[in-house]
Amino acid sequence: MSEPEAAVAASFAEAFASHREKLVERLTQEALSALGGTLGAPIEAFRADRAVEVDIAIEALRDGRMSFATESWKRWIDSSVQRGWSASTLQGVLGAMRQVFIDVALELRASGVPDATRKIRAFIRSSSEALYLIDEELRTRVEFLHRKTQIFEALIHHAPDGMGVAATDGTLVYVNPAFERLLGRDDLLGHSVHDTLAPQAEAVHREQVLTAVLERGSWSGVLPYQRADGVTFEAQVTAFLVRDERGRGIARCAIIRDLTEPRRAEDERRKLAAEVIAAQKAALEELGTPLVPIAEGVVVMPLVGVLEPARAERMLGVLLEGIGRQNARVVILDLTGVKEARAEAAEALVRAAQAARLLGAEVVATGTGPELARAFVENGAELGTIVTKGTLRDGVAYALRVTRGHGPVR
């Protein structure tokens, strides 16, 4: 650039710089208007960004370059995209900003500032390049959104849970195949979400679900639905509200998971667990009430742990069966390992002795320590029909004497 040209450019730049505050204010107002009054940032920060744009333009005018515009516009576009501005918003703001620069340049030309016409053309050219950048950005974003949409559509289409989208008035505008299979219907679009629920759920949906979604943005819980054949089922529901960039609700969505199979599986699991526990209990009871033959006509049943009513009844059954099978004359109940006996259990011991006598056998209780004896007394157990011995050894000796004819069955 020759010295005369540089001088002319400098005079235009200084004339342009003299309007800095006016440029900043007008850029702020025009951009704010193009954004519809929604900034997403404090007005001071927004005005500061406009001031930076004006200062960059002034500096570029002073050194005679106009390539600043393309780089400046590009930085502005990138930052605006990061804020979530749409392409139409970008174009609106850019158009407003370009017009402000051109209006000031026209004012300078009207006042006789040299080189104003060429600078006006440079402003128009640089802003046109920026519009091209926006178009490129728009195409890139459209392609990205298209791919993103394809991916999400595939996810929703193949999802095992039912998914539905309704307008803000509750009219269904989209349902995935799983939702249609769930209800056995292919005519859901255009119907109200209430048409999918079981009759008894409509009031709950209006009073609880809808209120929570509109006021808090989401709701999660269990609701009954009704299939096309009239069969109802319960489902886990996650309902939520989709909002636009201004916070306005634009759609109501729901994810629905049928609880029929999970609950059936849970019931079967509980049933199986109960059967296993019962089998284990029976096995433990069997092990806990063994009947051991130790001599001709003598059997011993060692007992350990807590002698509760159910176990006492089991003991009685095993005892009577064993007397007949072993042809026993004496049955020794060794209570050495018993730590606690309830009143019902003590009564069961008395019944065992009585039943054994009817079968021709005698019951001998051994190992009845002080604590167990006290428990029997406190529970009012009448053990008079049962022979008691301090130790198992004493009980075995007594039994052998009885079976050898040295002592009658009492």
Buried (B, 14 or more C-beta within 10 A) or exposed (E): EEEEEEEBBBBBBEBBBEBBEBBBBBBBBBBBEBBEEEEEEEEEEBBEBBBEBBBBBBEBBBEBEBEBBBEBBBEBBEEBBEEEBEBEBBBBBBBBBBBBBBBBBEBBBEEEBBBBEBBBEBBBEBBEBBBEBBEEBBEEBEEEEEEEEEEEEEEBEEBEBBBBBBEEEBEBEBBBBBBBBBBEBEEBEEBBBBBBBBEEBBEBBEEEBBEBBEEEEEBEEEBBBBBEEEEEBBBBBBBBBEEEEEEEBEBBBBBBBBBEEEEEEEEEEEEEEEEEEEEEBEEEBEEBBEBEBBBEBBBBBBBEEEBBEEBBBBBBEBBBEBBEEBBBBBBBBBBBEBEEBBBBBBBBBBBBBEBBBEBEBBBBBBBBEEEBBEBBEEBEBEBEBBBBBEEBEBBBEBBBEBBEEEBEBE
